[in-house]
């Protein structure tokens, strides 16, 4: 169910006419929230599956210009989930949110910086891709994690009421 919801969220950019950067923040935050809600509700393995499927969908939606970009996006998503769950185990949630978002943003930026040294894209496309894989990833990581905490609390409360 969360995988289907995540794919619906990825498709919002085609349904809601927003500027590209606004769409990046909205969709990225919602997808990141789904990744962490999946980890909370069903465990990391299910979240890892969603983390790996989302870049395939992004490629099919022509948001990733080449299939080679699927692998680093999947790896960055998996890293985000893993960092958040590991950091949340050992301490307060706010450092987990910041650490996971920062780790994902740094990984994406470095991975795409290196890939773009070997893959020729038109300069405006390469610059845009590198920009999106930089600080916006930190922002969407933080917003997605905050949203996942809010949703998780509501779902746990609902579960308690049903018992």
Backbone torsions as a table, in degrees:
resi	resn	phi	psi	omega
1	UNK	NA	-42.9	178.9
2	UNK	-67.4	-33.4	175.5
3	UNK	-62.7	-46.2	179.1
4	UNK	-61.8	-43.0	178.5
5	UNK	-62.6	-40.1	179.1
6	UNK	-62.9	-41.8	179.1
7	UNK	-66.6	-37.6	175.3
8	UNK	-61.7	-44.6	178.4
9	UNK	-61.1	-39.7	178.3
10	UNK	-63.6	-26.3	-177.4
11	UNK	-86.6	-7.6	-178.9
12	UNK	-58.2	-32.0	-177.5
13	UNK	-63.0	-20.2	178.0
14	UNK	-90.1	-15.3	-177.2
15	UNK	-102.6	-29.2	-178.2
16	UNK	-111.5	115.7	-178.5
17	UNK	-74.6	96.0	178.2
18	UNK	-121.8	154.5	171.3
19	UNK	-58.8	153.6	-174.4
20	UNK	-54.8	-43.3	-177.1
21	UNK	-68.4	-38.8	177.6
22	UNK	-64.4	-41.4	177.0
23	UNK	-61.5	-40.5	178.3
24	UNK	-60.0	-46.2	-178.7
25	UNK	-67.7	-42.5	-179.8
26	UNK	-66.2	-57.1	-176.0
27	UNK	-65.2	-44.5	179.7
28	UNK	-59.4	-42.9	179.5
29	UNK	-64.6	-42.7	179.6
30	UNK	-66.4	-41.3	178.5
31	UNK	-65.1	-44.5	178.1
32	UNK	-61.8	-38.8	176.8
33	UNK	-61.0	-43.8	178.9
34	UNK	-61.9	-39.7	178.9
35	UNK	-59.6	-45.5	-177.1
36	UNK	-77.5	-31.8	173.8
37	UNK	-64.4	-41.7	177.2
38	UNK	-59.9	-42.9	178.9
39	UNK	-63.0	-40.6	-179.8
40	UNK	-67.4	-42.5	-172.5
41	UNK	-86.1	-36.7	-171.9
42	UNK	-124.1	-7.6	179.9
43	UNK	103.8	168.5	-174.6
44	UNK	-65.2	-34.8	-176.2
45	UNK	-59.5	-44.9	178.7
46	UNK	-64.9	-39.8	177.9
47	UNK	-64.3	-37.2	177.9
48	UNK	-64.3	-36.9	177.5
49	UNK	-62.8	-47.5	178.6
50	UNK	-61.3	-41.3	179.9
51	UNK	-59.6	-31.8	-179.2
52	UNK	-88.1	-26.3	179.8
53	UNK	-78.2	-35.6	-174.6
54	UNK	-59.1	-40.0	177.9
55	UNK	-71.1	-25.7	175.1
56	UNK	-65.6	-44.2	177.3
57	UNK	-63.7	-42.4	179.1
58	UNK	-60.4	-38.9	177.1
59	UNK	-65.9	-43.8	179.9
60	UNK	-64.7	-28.2	176.9
61	UNK	-85.0	3.8	179.4
62	UNK	64.8	31.2	175.6
63	UNK	-92.2	-25.8	169.3
64	UNK	-103.4	123.3	-171.8
65	UNK	-72.0	-22.6	-178.6
66	UNK	-137.9	146.9	-179.3
67	UNK	-63.4	-23.7	179.4
68	UNK	-62.2	-21.9	179.9
69	UNK	-78.0	-11.9	178.8
70	UNK	-61.4	-44.2	-174.4
71	UNK	-63.3	-50.7	179.4
72	UNK	-66.2	-30.8	177.7
73	UNK	-68.8	-43.1	176.7
74	UNK	-60.8	-44.6	-179.7
75	UNK	-63.3	-41.1	178.1
76	UNK	-65.1	-38.6	176.9
77	UNK	-65.6	-43.1	177.6
78	UNK	-62.5	-43.8	178.1
79	UNK	-59.1	-42.3	179.3
80	UNK	-58.3	-49.5	179.7
81	UNK	-63.3	-46.8	-177.1
82	UNK	-62.6	-48.0	179.7
83	UNK	-60.4	-44.9	-179.0
84	UNK	-61.5	-48.6	-177.1
85	UNK	-66.6	-37.7	178.3
86	UNK	-67.5	-47.4	-178.1
87	UNK	-68.3	-34.1	179.3
88	UNK	-68.4	-27.4	177.8
89	UNK	-68.2	-32.2	-170.9
90	UNK	-102.6	-3.8	-177.8
91	UNK	-170.1	-167.4	-179.5
92	UNK	-62.2	158.7	-174.5
93	UNK	-72.8	-31.4	-177.3
94	UNK	-62.3	-45.7	174.5
95	UNK	-63.5	-31.4	177.1
96	UNK	-65.0	-41.9	178.5
97	UNK	-62.3	-51.9	-178.4
98	UNK	-64.1	-42.1	-179.0
99	UNK	-65.6	-43.5	179.6
100	UNK	-65.9	-44.1	-179.8
101	UNK	-65.3	-42.7	179.6
102	UNK	-66.5	-42.8	178.7
103	UNK	-60.5	-43.4	179.2
104	UNK	-64.3	-46.0	-178.2
105	UNK	-63.2	-43.9	179.3
106	UNK	-64.8	-44.3	179.5
107	UNK	-59.9	-49.2	-179.2
108	UNK	-59.3	-47.0	-176.8
109	UNK	-62.6	-46.0	-179.8
110	UNK	-66.7	-42.7	-179.3
111	UNK	-62.4	-45.8	-178.8
112	UNK	-73.0	-33.0	174.6
113	UNK	-59.1	-43.4	-179.3
114	UNK	-71.5	-44.7	179.5
115	UNK	-60.1	-40.2	-176.5
116	UNK	-71.7	-9.8	172.5
117	UNK	-74.5	-24.8	-176.0
118	UNK	-107.6	-16.1	-176.9
119	UNK	-114.0	123.1	179.6
120	UNK	-87.4	119.5	172.6
121	UNK	-123.4	156.7	173.5
122	UNK	-54.5	136.3	-175.7
123	UNK	-50.0	-41.9	178.9
124	UNK	-64.2	-37.9	179.0
125	UNK	-67.1	-44.0	179.0
126	UNK	-62.1	-44.2	179.9
127	UNK	-63.9	-42.1	178.8
128	UNK	-64.5	-42.6	179.1
129	UNK	-64.0	-44.5	179.6
130	UNK	-65.3	-38.0	176.9
131	UNK	-61.0	-49.9	-178.2
132	UNK	-61.7	-29.8	-179.0
133	UNK	-87.7	10.9	179.2
134	UNK	-105.1	-126.0	-173.8
135	UNK	-60.1	-27.9	175.5
136	UNK	-59.8	-28.4	177.6
137	UNK	-66.8	-35.6	176.3
138	UNK	-64.2	-46.8	-178.9
139	UNK	-62.0	-47.9	-179.4
140	UNK	-67.6	-30.8	176.3
141	UNK	-65.8	-44.1	178.5
142	UNK	-66.2	-49.4	-178.6
143	UNK	-62.5	-41.2	178.2
144	UNK	-63.4	-40.2	179.8
145	UNK	-68.2	-40.8	177.4
146	UNK	-62.5	-45.6	178.5
147	UNK	-61.6	-39.9	-179.9
148	UNK	-64.5	-35.3	177.8
149	UNK	-66.9	-42.5	178.9
150	UNK	-63.3	-47.5	179.7
151	UNK	-64.3	-43.3	180.0
152	UNK	-58.8	-42.1	178.3
153	UNK	-62.7	-43.8	-179.7
154	UNK	-64.9	-40.9	-180.0
155	UNK	-67.6	-38.8	177.6
156	UNK	-66.0	-39.9	177.6
157	UNK	-63.4	-43.4	178.5
158	UNK	-62.4	-40.3	179.0
159	UNK	-64.0	-41.5	178.5
160	UNK	-64.0	-39.4	-179.9
161	UNK	-65.8	-32.7	-178.0
162	UNK	-77.7	-18.7	-177.8
163	UNK	-83.2	NA	NA
